[in-house]
Amino acid sequence: MRVAIVHDWLTGMRGGERCLEVFCEIFPQADLYTLLHLQGAVSPGIERMKIRTSFIQHLPFSRTGYRIYLPLFPMAVERFDLRGYDLILSCSHCVAKGIIPPPNGIHISYLLTPMRYAWDLYGEYFGKSKSRMIPLVIHYLRMWDAISSQRVDHFICISNHVKNRVKKYYRREAEVLHPPVETRRFSLSDRREDFFLLVSSLVPYKRVDLAIEAFNRLGYPLRIIGSGPEEKRLKSIANSNIKFLGWQPDQVVAEAYSRCRALIFPGEEDFGIVPLEAMASGRPVIAFGKGGALETVLSDDHPTRSGNDRPTGLFFYEPRPDSLMAGVERFLHIEKEFDPKAIRNHAFQWDREAFKERIKQTIFEKMDLRC
């Protein structure tokens, strides 16, 4: 069986690349197609694959400014020649699911999200832009995104939240299989320090600004790990109790998780690996009560929490600083009720090895159905 794996781009190790890494382990002889590959930016398990890139790789400024070529991404992914492959497995949050599969091949898409900046997050990404071209480009991308979704034989998505959006935008059904967490990278610590933690790329929809405004007023120590285009602006509005640590290696992030009082998760995510990483370290999560966090964090008011489940965090429900502030103050009153071992045990449900077996079984079931 000839297998092709398609991923949007290889520029760093985020949640999507953790999923891709598993796919590469399941199909080590597969060819890996991607728009752009920055050598050394991803794990050795991905780097050792036979990687084929698109013409985007060779355009000016593509290493740092590849997003300016967004209008060309559909054409680039459609130019991949996938004739002769029996299985195409796409891992997509942008255009990877839009490949043109061969007539006799089966295309299974592990969908991280429909293209968010073309659909529900258009305002967050482009709302302040005065360019007259952006609405035209996004209109084209929406049409292409919806039409290309019909080329997928089977959708598997990362959460019920994404499943609902697949049905709304693509008019397709999807199976839910939550993404993996490398629980072995995280551990409990007896050493607790007096700070709250936020781990995020610094982009508008992550709502790091909301957390900064709340902690400016609360005065409690907040450490922010991550980098991105919003960094300069966010630093300019932060008080001295908020420290920006920039990008940090996995070991440093794991240590910060285990020593913080709680993780702050202020944005609406399709799933959210970060809360599970914090919970794998035994630390509670204060999360915005919408999106994927509702599927992983257990709060006293969680609709699916049974009487035997210990809480693993709590929610605030309005995307406003005062709502998050109330959530933090509530946490301080019940902080001692959180059991680190119970929180860590809860995170084991999303262990990487369990995901690997489930996704492998699902893929081969879809192949059998096609045969």
C-alpha positions in Angstrom: 0.0 0.0 0.0 1.4 3.4 -1.0 0.7 6.1 1.5 0.9 9.9 1.2 0.6 12.2 4.3 -0.2 15.8 3.7 0.3 18.6 6.2 -0.1 22.3 5.8 3.5 23.4 6.7 6.4 22.4 8.8 7.6 25.5 10.7 7.4 24.4 14.4 6.1 21.8 16.8 2.6 22.7 17.8 -0.5 20.5 18.5 -1.0 19.6 14.8 2.6 18.5 14.4 2.2 16.3 17.5 -0.6 14.5 15.6 1.5 14.4 12.4 4.4 12.8 14.4 2.1 9.9 15.3 1.0 9.5 11.7 4.6 9.3 10.6 5.2 6.5 13.2 2.2 4.5 11.9 3.3 4.9 8.2 7.2 5.4 8.3 7.5 4.6 4.6 5.0 7.2 3.5 5.8 10.3 1.5 5.1 13.5 3.4 3.8 16.5 1.3 3.8 20.0 2.7 3.7 23.6 1.4 6.8 24.6 3.3 9.5 22.9 5.4 12.0 24.8 7.6 14.8 22.3 8.2 15.1 21.4 11.9 11.8 23.1 12.9 10.0 19.8 13.7 10.9 16.6 15.5 13.4 14.0 14.3 10.5 11.6 13.7 9.0 14.0 11.1 12.4 15.1 9.7 13.4 11.5 8.8 10.4 11.2 6.4 10.7 11.7 2.7 9.4 15.3 2.6 8.2 16.9 -0.6 7.4 20.7 -0.7 5.4 23.0 -3.0 6.6 26.0 -4.9 5.8 28.1 -1.8 9.2 26.8 -0.5 11.1 28.8 -3.1 9.2 32.1 -3.1 10.9 35.2 -1.6 10.6 35.7 2.2 8.8 32.3 2.5 10.8 31.3 5.5 9.4 34.0 7.7 6.6 35.6 5.8 4.9 32.6 4.2 1.4 33.7 5.3 1.5 36.5 2.8 1.1 33.8 0.1 -2.2 32.6 1.6 -4.1 33.2 -1.7 -1.7 30.8 -3.4 -2.0 28.0 -0.9 -5.0 26.3 -2.6 -3.2 26.2 -6.0 0.0 24.9 -4.3 -1.7 22.0 -2.6 -3.7 21.1 -5.7 -0.4 20.8 -7.7 0.8 17.8 -5.6 0.8 14.8 -7.9 -0.7 12.0 -5.8 -1.3 9.5 -8.6 -0.6 5.9 -7.5 -1.2 6.4 -3.8 -3.7 4.0 -2.2 -4.2 6.1 0.9 -3.9 9.9 1.4 -3.9 11.0 5.0 -4.2 14.8 5.5 -3.6 16.6 8.8 -5.2 19.9 8.1 -6.0 23.3 9.6 -5.7 25.3 6.4 -5.5 23.8 3.0 -4.0 20.2 3.3 -7.4 18.6 3.1 -7.9 20.2 -0.3 -5.5 17.9 -2.2 -6.8 16.3 -5.4 -6.9 12.5 -4.6 -6.4 9.9 -7.4 -9.6 8.2 -8.6 -8.7 4.9 -6.9 -7.2 6.3 -3.7 -9.0 6.9 -0.4 -8.6 10.3 1.3 -9.0 10.4 5.1 -8.6 13.9 6.6 -7.7 14.4 10.3 -9.2 17.8 10.6 -7.8 20.2 13.2 -10.3 22.9 12.2 -11.9 24.4 9.1 -9.9 27.3 8.0 -10.6 29.6 10.9 -9.5 32.9 9.5 -11.8 32.3 6.5 -14.8 31.5 8.7 -15.5 32.2 12.4 -12.3 34.1 13.2 -12.3 36.5 10.2 -13.0 39.5 12.4 -10.1 38.7 14.8 -7.6 38.3 12.0 -8.7 41.0 9.5 -11.4 43.1 11.2 -9.1 46.2 11.6 -7.6 46.0 8.1 -8.6 48.6 5.6 -7.4 46.7 2.6 -10.1 46.2 0.0 -8.4 43.0 -1.3 -8.9 41.0 1.9 -12.7 40.5 1.6 -12.2 39.3 -2.0 -9.4 36.9 -1.1 -11.4 35.5 1.9 -14.5 35.1 -0.3 -12.5 33.0 -2.7 -10.9 31.0 0.1 -14.4 30.2 1.6 -15.7 28.9 -1.7 -12.6 26.8 -2.3 -12.6 25.5 1.3 -16.2 24.4 1.0 -15.8 22.9 -2.5 -12.6 21.0 -1.7 -14.2 19.4 1.4 -16.1 17.2 -1.0 -12.9 15.5 -2.1 -12.5 14.0 1.4 -13.8 10.4 1.8 -13.8 10.4 5.6 -13.4 13.3 8.1 -12.0 12.6 11.5 -11.9 15.7 13.7 -10.4 16.7 17.0 -13.5 17.6 19.0 -17.2 17.9 19.0 -16.8 21.6 18.7 -15.0 21.1 15.3 -17.5 18.4 14.3 -20.3 21.0 14.6 -18.3 23.4 12.5 -17.6 20.8 9.8 -21.4 20.2 9.6 -22.1 23.9 9.4 -19.5 24.9 6.8 -19.0 21.7 4.8 -22.4 20.0 5.3 -20.4 16.8 6.1 -20.4 14.4 9.0 -17.2 13.7 11.0 -16.0 11.2 13.5 -14.4 12.6 16.7 -11.1 11.4 17.9 -9.4 13.7 20.4 -5.7 14.5 19.7 -2.8 13.1 21.8 -1.0 14.4 24.8 2.5 13.1 25.6 1.7 12.6 29.3 5.2 11.1 29.9 6.7 14.5 29.3 5.0 15.9 32.4 5.1 15.0 36.0 3.9 16.1 39.4 6.0 18.4 41.6 6.0 19.0 45.3 7.4 22.5 44.7 4.7 25.1 44.1 5.5 28.7 43.3 3.3 31.8 43.6 2.5 32.5 39.9 -0.2 31.8 37.4 0.8 30.5 33.9 -0.3 31.2 30.4 1.2 29.2 27.5 0.2 30.4 24.1 1.2 31.7 20.7 0.7 35.5 20.9 -1.9 36.0 18.2 -5.3 37.9 18.5 -7.7 35.0 18.9 -5.8 33.5 21.8 -7.1 36.4 23.9 -3.9 36.9 25.8 -4.9 40.6 26.0 -7.9 39.6 28.1 -5.7 37.8 30.6 -3.3 40.7 30.8 -6.1 43.2 31.5 -7.4 40.9 34.2 -4.1 40.4 35.9 -3.2 44.1 35.6 -6.1 44.7 37.9 -5.7 41.6 40.1 -2.0 42.2 40.7 -1.1 38.5 41.0 2.0 37.2 39.2 1.4 35.9 35.7 4.1 34.3 33.5 3.5 34.1 29.8 5.3 31.5 27.7 5.1 32.0 23.9 5.9 34.3 21.1 4.1 35.8 18.1 3.2 38.9 16.2 1.2 40.4 19.1 4.2 40.3 21.5 5.2 43.9 21.3 1.7 45.2 21.7 0.9 42.9 24.6 4.1 43.9 26.4 3.2 47.5 26.1 -0.1 47.0 28.0 1.2 44.7 30.7 2.1 45.8 34.3 5.2 44.7 36.1 3.5 41.7 37.7 3.3 40.1 34.3 6.5 38.5 32.9 7.0 37.5 29.2 9.3 34.5 28.9 9.2 34.1 25.2 9.5 30.8 23.4 10.8 28.0 25.7 11.9 24.4 25.1 9.6 21.5 26.2 11.5 20.8 29.4 11.2 24.4 30.6 7.5 24.5 29.8 6.9 21.2 31.6 8.6 22.6 34.7 6.5 25.8 34.6 3.3 23.7 34.4 4.2 21.6 37.4 5.1 24.7 39.6 2.4 27.1 38.7 -0.7 27.6 40.9 -3.0 27.2 37.9 -3.0 27.5 34.1 -5.0 30.5 32.6 -6.7 29.5 29.3 -8.5 32.6 28.1 -9.3 31.9 24.4 -11.9 29.7 22.6 -10.1 26.8 21.1 -11.1 24.0 18.8 -9.7 21.5 21.3 -6.8 22.8 23.4 -3.7 20.7 24.1 -2.3 23.2 26.6 -4.9 22.6 29.3 -4.3 18.8 29.1 -0.5 19.3 29.4 -1.2 21.4 32.5 -3.5 18.7 33.9 -0.9 16.0 33.1 1.3 18.0 35.4 -1.4 17.9 38.1 -2.3 21.6 37.9 -5.8 23.0 37.6 -7.0 25.1 34.7 -9.0 28.3 34.7 -10.5 28.3 31.2 -13.0 30.2 29.1 -16.1 28.1 29.1 -16.6 27.6 25.4 -15.1 25.4 22.7 -12.8 22.4 23.2 -12.0 23.1 26.9 -15.5 22.0 27.7 -14.6 18.5 26.5 -11.5 18.1 28.8 -11.7 20.3 31.9 -14.0 19.2 34.7 -15.5 22.0 36.8 -18.2 21.9 39.5 -20.7 23.2 37.0 -19.5 20.9 34.2 -22.6 19.4 32.5 -21.0 15.9 32.1 -19.2 15.7 35.4 -20.4 12.8 37.5 -20.4 12.8 41.3 -17.3 10.6 41.4 -15.2 12.9 39.2 -12.8 15.2 41.0 -12.7 18.8 39.5 -9.7 19.6 37.3 -10.4 23.3 36.9 -13.1 25.9 36.6 -14.7 28.0 33.9 -15.4 31.7 33.3 -18.1 32.3 30.7 -17.8 35.8 29.4 -14.8 37.0 27.3 -14.2 40.0 29.5 -11.5 40.7 32.1 -14.0 41.0 35.0 -15.3 37.5 34.3 -11.8 36.0 34.3 -11.0 38.0 37.5 -14.1 36.5 39.2 -12.9 33.1 38.1 -9.4 33.6 39.5 -10.9 34.9 42.9 -13.2 31.8 43.0 -10.2 29.6 42.4 -8.3 31.1 45.3 -11.2 30.2 47.6 -11.3 26.5 46.5 -7.6 26.0 45.6 -7.0 23.4 48.3 -9.9 21.2 46.9 -7.9 20.3 43.8 -6.1 17.0 44.0 -3.0 16.9 41.7 -3.0 13.1 41.4 -6.7 13.0 40.4 -6.0 15.8 37.9 -3.1 13.9 36.3 -5.1 10.7 36.2 -7.8 12.5 34.3 -5.3 13.6 31.6 -4.3 10.0 31.0 -7.4 9.5 28.9 -5.7 11.5 26.1 -2.3 9.7 26.3 -0.3 9.5 23.1 -0.1 5.7 22.9 -3.9 5.4 23.4 -4.4 7.9 20.5 -2.0 6.0 18.3 -3.9 2.8 18.7 -7.3 4.4 18.2 -6.3 6.4 15.0 -4.6 3.3 13.5 -7.7 1.2 14.1 -10.0 4.0 12.7 -7.9 4.4 9.5 -7.8 0.7 8.8 -11.5 0.4 9.4 -12.1 3.1 6.8 -9.8 1.3 4.4 -11.8 -1.9 4.8 -15.0 -0.1 4.2 -13.6 1.3 0.9 -12.3 -2.1 -0.2 
